[in-house]
Amino acid sequence: MTSDVKFPLTNQELAAIGKDGLVRLPANWDEYWEVLAAAEYRADFYNNEIIASMSYEGDIHSMIAARFSTILGVIFGELNDFRVYNSNRPVYIPACKHLKTGVFNSDGMVISLPTTPYEYQKGMTAETTPILLIEILSENTQSYDWGTKLPCYKEISSLQQIFFIEQSKPKIFVMEREAPNRWVETTLTQAEEAIVIQDQSIPLQKIYRELYF
């Protein structure tokens, strides 16, 4: 590290600081990218802080994430204008400047092509053109997801859909852009209710199969 500040780099070191919650570490832009390259855990950057969480995923979280990855792969797999990513790909939001420029990691995303990634340095980039983002909510991160990440996500001009997914119960919050500055939110809780992606309906029963239905 080029800084004199010592940052945790392993999950064990991070857990010693924050246990099961989010850990906030004062840092500058360069320090964030150095940590992102070296750390075992996921890290966001917002308001001159590294916001870190354990890379470990619980069973239900992993099942839901895997199902969404499969669903998105089926929907977008044959389309040449899109690319599907999992949780290990950061999103850079330059339009979030009035909220302190952010870099965030979602639990899944689809980007439109051709992509125009932000490049910090060779081999270290972040996406800028997602059309769809997924967050799987947890008790430790949901206030951060709603209070910090969501307002910044809505500043992404290419973004059309955001899904916030409960893992403790069958519930999905669907945010869809109707106009540049207007979003419509729908809450789904019933097995037969469905999210719609690229004109394809996916019922909650399929997403939460063997968990709650």
N, C-alpha and C positions, 0 to 999 in steps of 0.2 A: 504494500500500500504506500502511496506517496504521502499520505497524511500521517501526522503524529498520533492521531486518534486511533485507538484500537477498536475495531468492530468485530462482533462475533461472526464467525464464518460457518460454523457447523450447527446442526440442529440441536446438539447437546448444549453448546454455548448459548444459543438463543433461548432454549428452555430454562436455563439457569437464571436468565434475566427476566423473562416474561411468563414463565410457566405455560399455560395454555392460551394466553391472550395475544393480542397484537403488541409488538414492541416498536416504539418510536425512538429513533436515533437521530439527533441533530447531524446534518451532513450537507455538503454542497453538491453541486451537479456532478463534478468529476468523481467525488468519493462514492456517490451512488453507483455509477457505472463500474467502478472498480469492485465494489461489493457484489454487484449483480453478476460479474464475471467469475467471482471466486466462491461465492456462498453456496451452501447446499439448499438453502431455503428460498422461498419466493419473496421478492422485495419490490415494493412500489416506491415512488418518490412524489412527495407533495408538500408544499409549504416549507421547503428546506429541511425536510425530514425523510429519512428512510423508514418506511413502514413495513415491518417484516412479520411474517407468520410462518409457522412450522410447515414443512413440505409434506408432513404425514397427513393422509386422508383416511377418515373413518370408512367403515364398510359401506354404509348407505350412501355417503358422498361419492365414493368410488363407483358404485353401481349406477347411480344417476348420471354421473359424468360420462361413464362408458356408454350408456344407452343414448345419451344425446350425441355423443361423437359418432355412433353408428347411424343414428337417424340423419344427422347432417351429412354424413358421408354418402348415404343412399340418395338424399335429395340433390346434393350438389356435385356428386362424384362424376357424373357424365356431362357437367356443364363446364365449358372451358373458360368462362369469365369469372370464376370464383375459386377460392381456396379455403379449406377448413383447417383450423388450428386448435390445439388443446390448450391447457393452462400454462404452458411454458413459453408463451410468446407475448411479450409486452406490447402495450398500446401507448403511443405518444400522442398527447393532446395539446398542440400548440394554441388552440383557440381557448384553452382553459386559463389564459394568462391572468385575467382578472381574479381568478380563483387560485392563482399560483400554479403555473404550468405543471402538469402531472404526467407521470408514467405509471400505468397500472397493468396488472395481470388479471385477466378474467379467467373463468373456468372453461371457456370455449368461445370461439369466434369464427365468423366467416368474413373474408375480405373480398373486395372486388378487384379484378385485374384490368389493366396492368397496375401493379402495386407501386406505391411511391413511398417507400419506408424512410423513416428518419435514420440517419447514420451518425452515430456518435464517433465511431472510428471504424476502420476496416474490420469487418467480421462482427461488429456489435451494432445491431439495428433494432428498431421497433416499428410496428405497423402504424399507419395513419388513416387507412381507408376501410375500417370494418363496416359491414352492413348489418351485422347481427352480433350481439354479445350475450353471453350467458354467465350468470352468477348463481352458485349454489350457496344458499344462506346457512349460516351457523350462528349459534348463540354468541360466540366470541367476536364475530366479524360483521353481523348484520347492521349494526348502527353505523359502522364505517362504510359498508356497501351503500346504504341508503343516504347517509349524510354527506359523504365525500365523493365516492366514486360515481354515483348516479348523476349528480349535477354536472360533473365533468363529462361523463359519457354523452349527455344530451348536447354538448357543445360540438360533437363530431359531426360534421356536415354530411358525411356519407351514410351515417348510421340510420337504419330504418326500424329495427326491432331490438328490444332488450327484454330478456327473460330473467326474472329473479325467482329462483326455485327453492321452496322450502324442502328440507330433508326430514324434519321431525313430524311432518304431516303432509297429506296430499294437497298442495296449494302452490299455484304458480301465478306470479304477477307479470302481466304482459303489458309492456309499454311500446306503443307504435306511433311513429311520426306521421302526422297528417299534413303538416306544413313545416317550414323551417323553424318556427318558434312555437309549434303546437304539438303536444304529445297527448295521446289518449291511453288511459290505463284501464285494464280489465283484470279482474281477479277470478281465477278458475279453481274450483274445489271438488267438483263432481267427476266421477269416473268417466262419464260419457262426454263431458266437456272437452274441447280440443283446442290446442294451439294450431295456428295455420302458418306454414312457411312455404313460400313459393307455390301457393295454391294447393298445398298438400296438408291435410288435417291429421294431426297426431293426438289422439285422446289421452287424457291423463292416465287412463287404465293401462296404456302401453308403457308410459314413462315410469309409473309406480308399481308395475306388475310384480307380484310376490312380496311387495313391501306393505302396501295398504289395501290393495284390491285383489 
